[in-house]
Amino acid sequence: MTTAPDPDAQTRVAVAVETPQHSGVNATLDYLSEQPLAPGTMVRVPLGKRTVLGIVWPAAAGEAPEASLRPVTEVLDGLPALPEAWCRLVTFASGYYQRSIGELALAVLPPELHKLDRAGFAQRLARLRKALDSARPAAAADTPPPPSEAQATLLGQLAALEPGRTVLLHGVTGSGKTEVYLRAAEATLAAGRQVLVLVPEINLTPQLEARFAARFAGRRLVTLHSALTPVQRLRHWLTAQLGEADLVLGTRMAVFAPLPRLGLVVVDEEHDPSYKQQEGARYSARDLAVYRGRLEQATVLLGSATPSLESWQRAQDGRYLKLALPQRIGGGSLPRVRLVDMSQQPRQTTIAAPLVEAIRERIARGEQSLVFLNRRGYAPVLHCTDCGWKSGCPHCSAWRVFHKLDRSLRCHHCGLAERVPRACPECGNLDIAPIGRGTERLEEQLAGLLAGPDGRAVRIARIDADSTRGKGALEARLDSVHAGDVDVLVGTQMVTKGHDFRRITLVAAVAPDAALFSSDFRAAERLFALLMQAAGRAGRDADQAAASEMWVQTWHPRHPLYEALRRHDFEAFAASQLRERESAGLPPFSHLAMLRADAKTAAAAREFLEAAAAAAEPLDSAAAVTLYPPVPLTVARVADVERLQMLVECAARPALQRFLAEWLPQLIALRRRSGHAILRWAVDVDPLSI
């Protein structure tokens, strides 16, 4: 039985605990400790009727009477305190993205850590230290190829940089950006510092991990991403926090990895929207990486063949140093872009005859082709030809997608899945047909079109979220492509970025036009990046580069986006887009936030947003911002929840932050009033989709 601590011997500490935003507890809470605790120390403390994980925070304690404060339950000692720079990073992110410190700080820790008491934590640490002591990494590493002249020049410029600079590495696909990352990491490790490498998606992690592991065989490399088991994620996180990991490679969550000797941050494919968190604290890992580099005097290397326009503009303004790799390794040329005018093709054509013939030629030469369509399933909708019924989702304002392999109708928003009806549910008509196509149907059509005269089947593989759902399925399919066991690869955008397919000489985009006329001002930027990245999968072997091609089936072959794509001219495309955005007052020439509200009815969500706008009017900072009327999201209803949003626009980032800081308490108070029957609300700073 533990004795009550002596209050006279206790000190007051500020502790960050995980509290929801609507609670209104945005700061730290005060507790009493028997001994002084360094900021960054992890503790277990009472919160209501629970005992929760907390972090001693470098903040001034409050002035509440000590008699009203509760004591710290346990100190999770044996681990160095979280670095001061890590606490400062979280403090900045919580303020910028309008979340409480505790909510963000505790959310980015491994979930397994929340379950451990002092004894369990000590046991895990002891086990990890024993494993680290017994593990002896192999000393032999791959011999790196000699850098190209362009790479050597660029690496010299990187070596001469003062600490804390951000570099935008604009390199065409196949130009050797990964080799630059590897050599920059080598120099950082030689200086006794650690390296953090961020990738946009989990499926890109294994191949990049293999490259780094082979190059740095004598170094300790750990990964951080959501595909790890909770035990693996805790072990890797502790290895980083102990300073035992030389390199940490992961997805956006890894930007918060505690690294006491951080010297280099690499953000590969920095333009990718996956770096923006879409739930909870909606942070941008890329932007936080830049801030963290300045904070810890670490070089930040943002790499992309199609940089985001925000990063490109910052480089144009001189805030980032722009370095370029304009040529492919080995002098190989970029693929020739061929635009197929679908208005000149026979009606109902899905894949143009010249494209089919071009793929046949590749197969005959033993080369591979990639055909991509950014829509999975067999068809987007089933349709009754008699009464007009369509396979809508009863819970969402979206269609249920027809998946032929398992004969299901599946909503990709709420997950509702049902067997395909034998007849139309409304009129009984047996003739219900698919409209449009997804990757399943594209795979089927290609198999029919490419079959030989003797009926011999062509080897076709499909990679999308459905075909790679099983453990190891993605790796197995990629291995078969690399081994040459596939003639045609069909897939979504999963296969268009980051992969080094040496045998692919033809890439085809089947139906990319939908993004050309989207209401989202970033749609054109995303489409251009996707097509450029897809084109980059062709001709990566210098010996085959001259014969490589990118085919685009389009109804608008004269669109300026396709003209820039045909010339591989990112700079012209970026200049055109930036002129349009500047004239329209859009980012990066203005700054946005979005208030989203979810409710059982659209009227309730709208009422909350309108009340939020009214609450903003008397604020001193409101004069600097523009609030637009509430509008539904593109998919307005998901799982029987109506979703509306209200855009906030401001010319200056500091003014927007001042307004949001004033507005947030008003929103919390508004939510507590019974008259506003909403389920949840959230502020999204720098939203990616409008």
ABEGO torsion letter per residue (X at the ends): XBBBBBAAABBBBBBBBBBBAAAGBABBBBBBBABBBBBGBBBBBBBEABBBBBBBBBBBBBABBAAABBBBABBBBGBBBBBAAAAAAAAAAAAAAGBBAAAAAAAABBAAAAABBAAAAAAAAAAAAAAAAABBBBABBBBBBBBBAAAAAAAAAAAABBBGBBBBBBBBBGAGAAAAAAAAAAAAAAAGBBBBBBBABAAAAAAAAAAAAAABAABBBBBBBAABBAAAAAAAAAAAAAGABABBBBBAAAAABBBAABABBBBBGAABAAABBABEBBBBAAAAAAAAAAAAGBBBBBBBABBBAAAAAAAAAGABBBBBBABBBGGBBBBBBBBBBAAABBBGBABBAAAAAAAAAAAAAGBBBBBBBBBBEABABBBBAAAGBBBBBAABBBBBBBBAAAGBBBBAAAGBBBBBBABBAAAGBABBBBBEBBAAAAAAAAAAAABBAAGBBBBBBBBBAAAAABBGAAAAAAAAAAAGABABBBBBAAAABGBBBAABABBBBABAAAAAABABAAAAAAAAAAAAAAAAABGABAAAAAABBBBBBBABAABAAAAAAAAGBAAAAAAAAAAAAAAAGBOAABBBBBBBBBBABAAAAAAAAAAAAAAAAABAAAAABBBBBBBBBABABBGGBBBBBBBBBBABAAAAAAAAAAAAAAAAAAAABAABBBABBBBBBGBABX
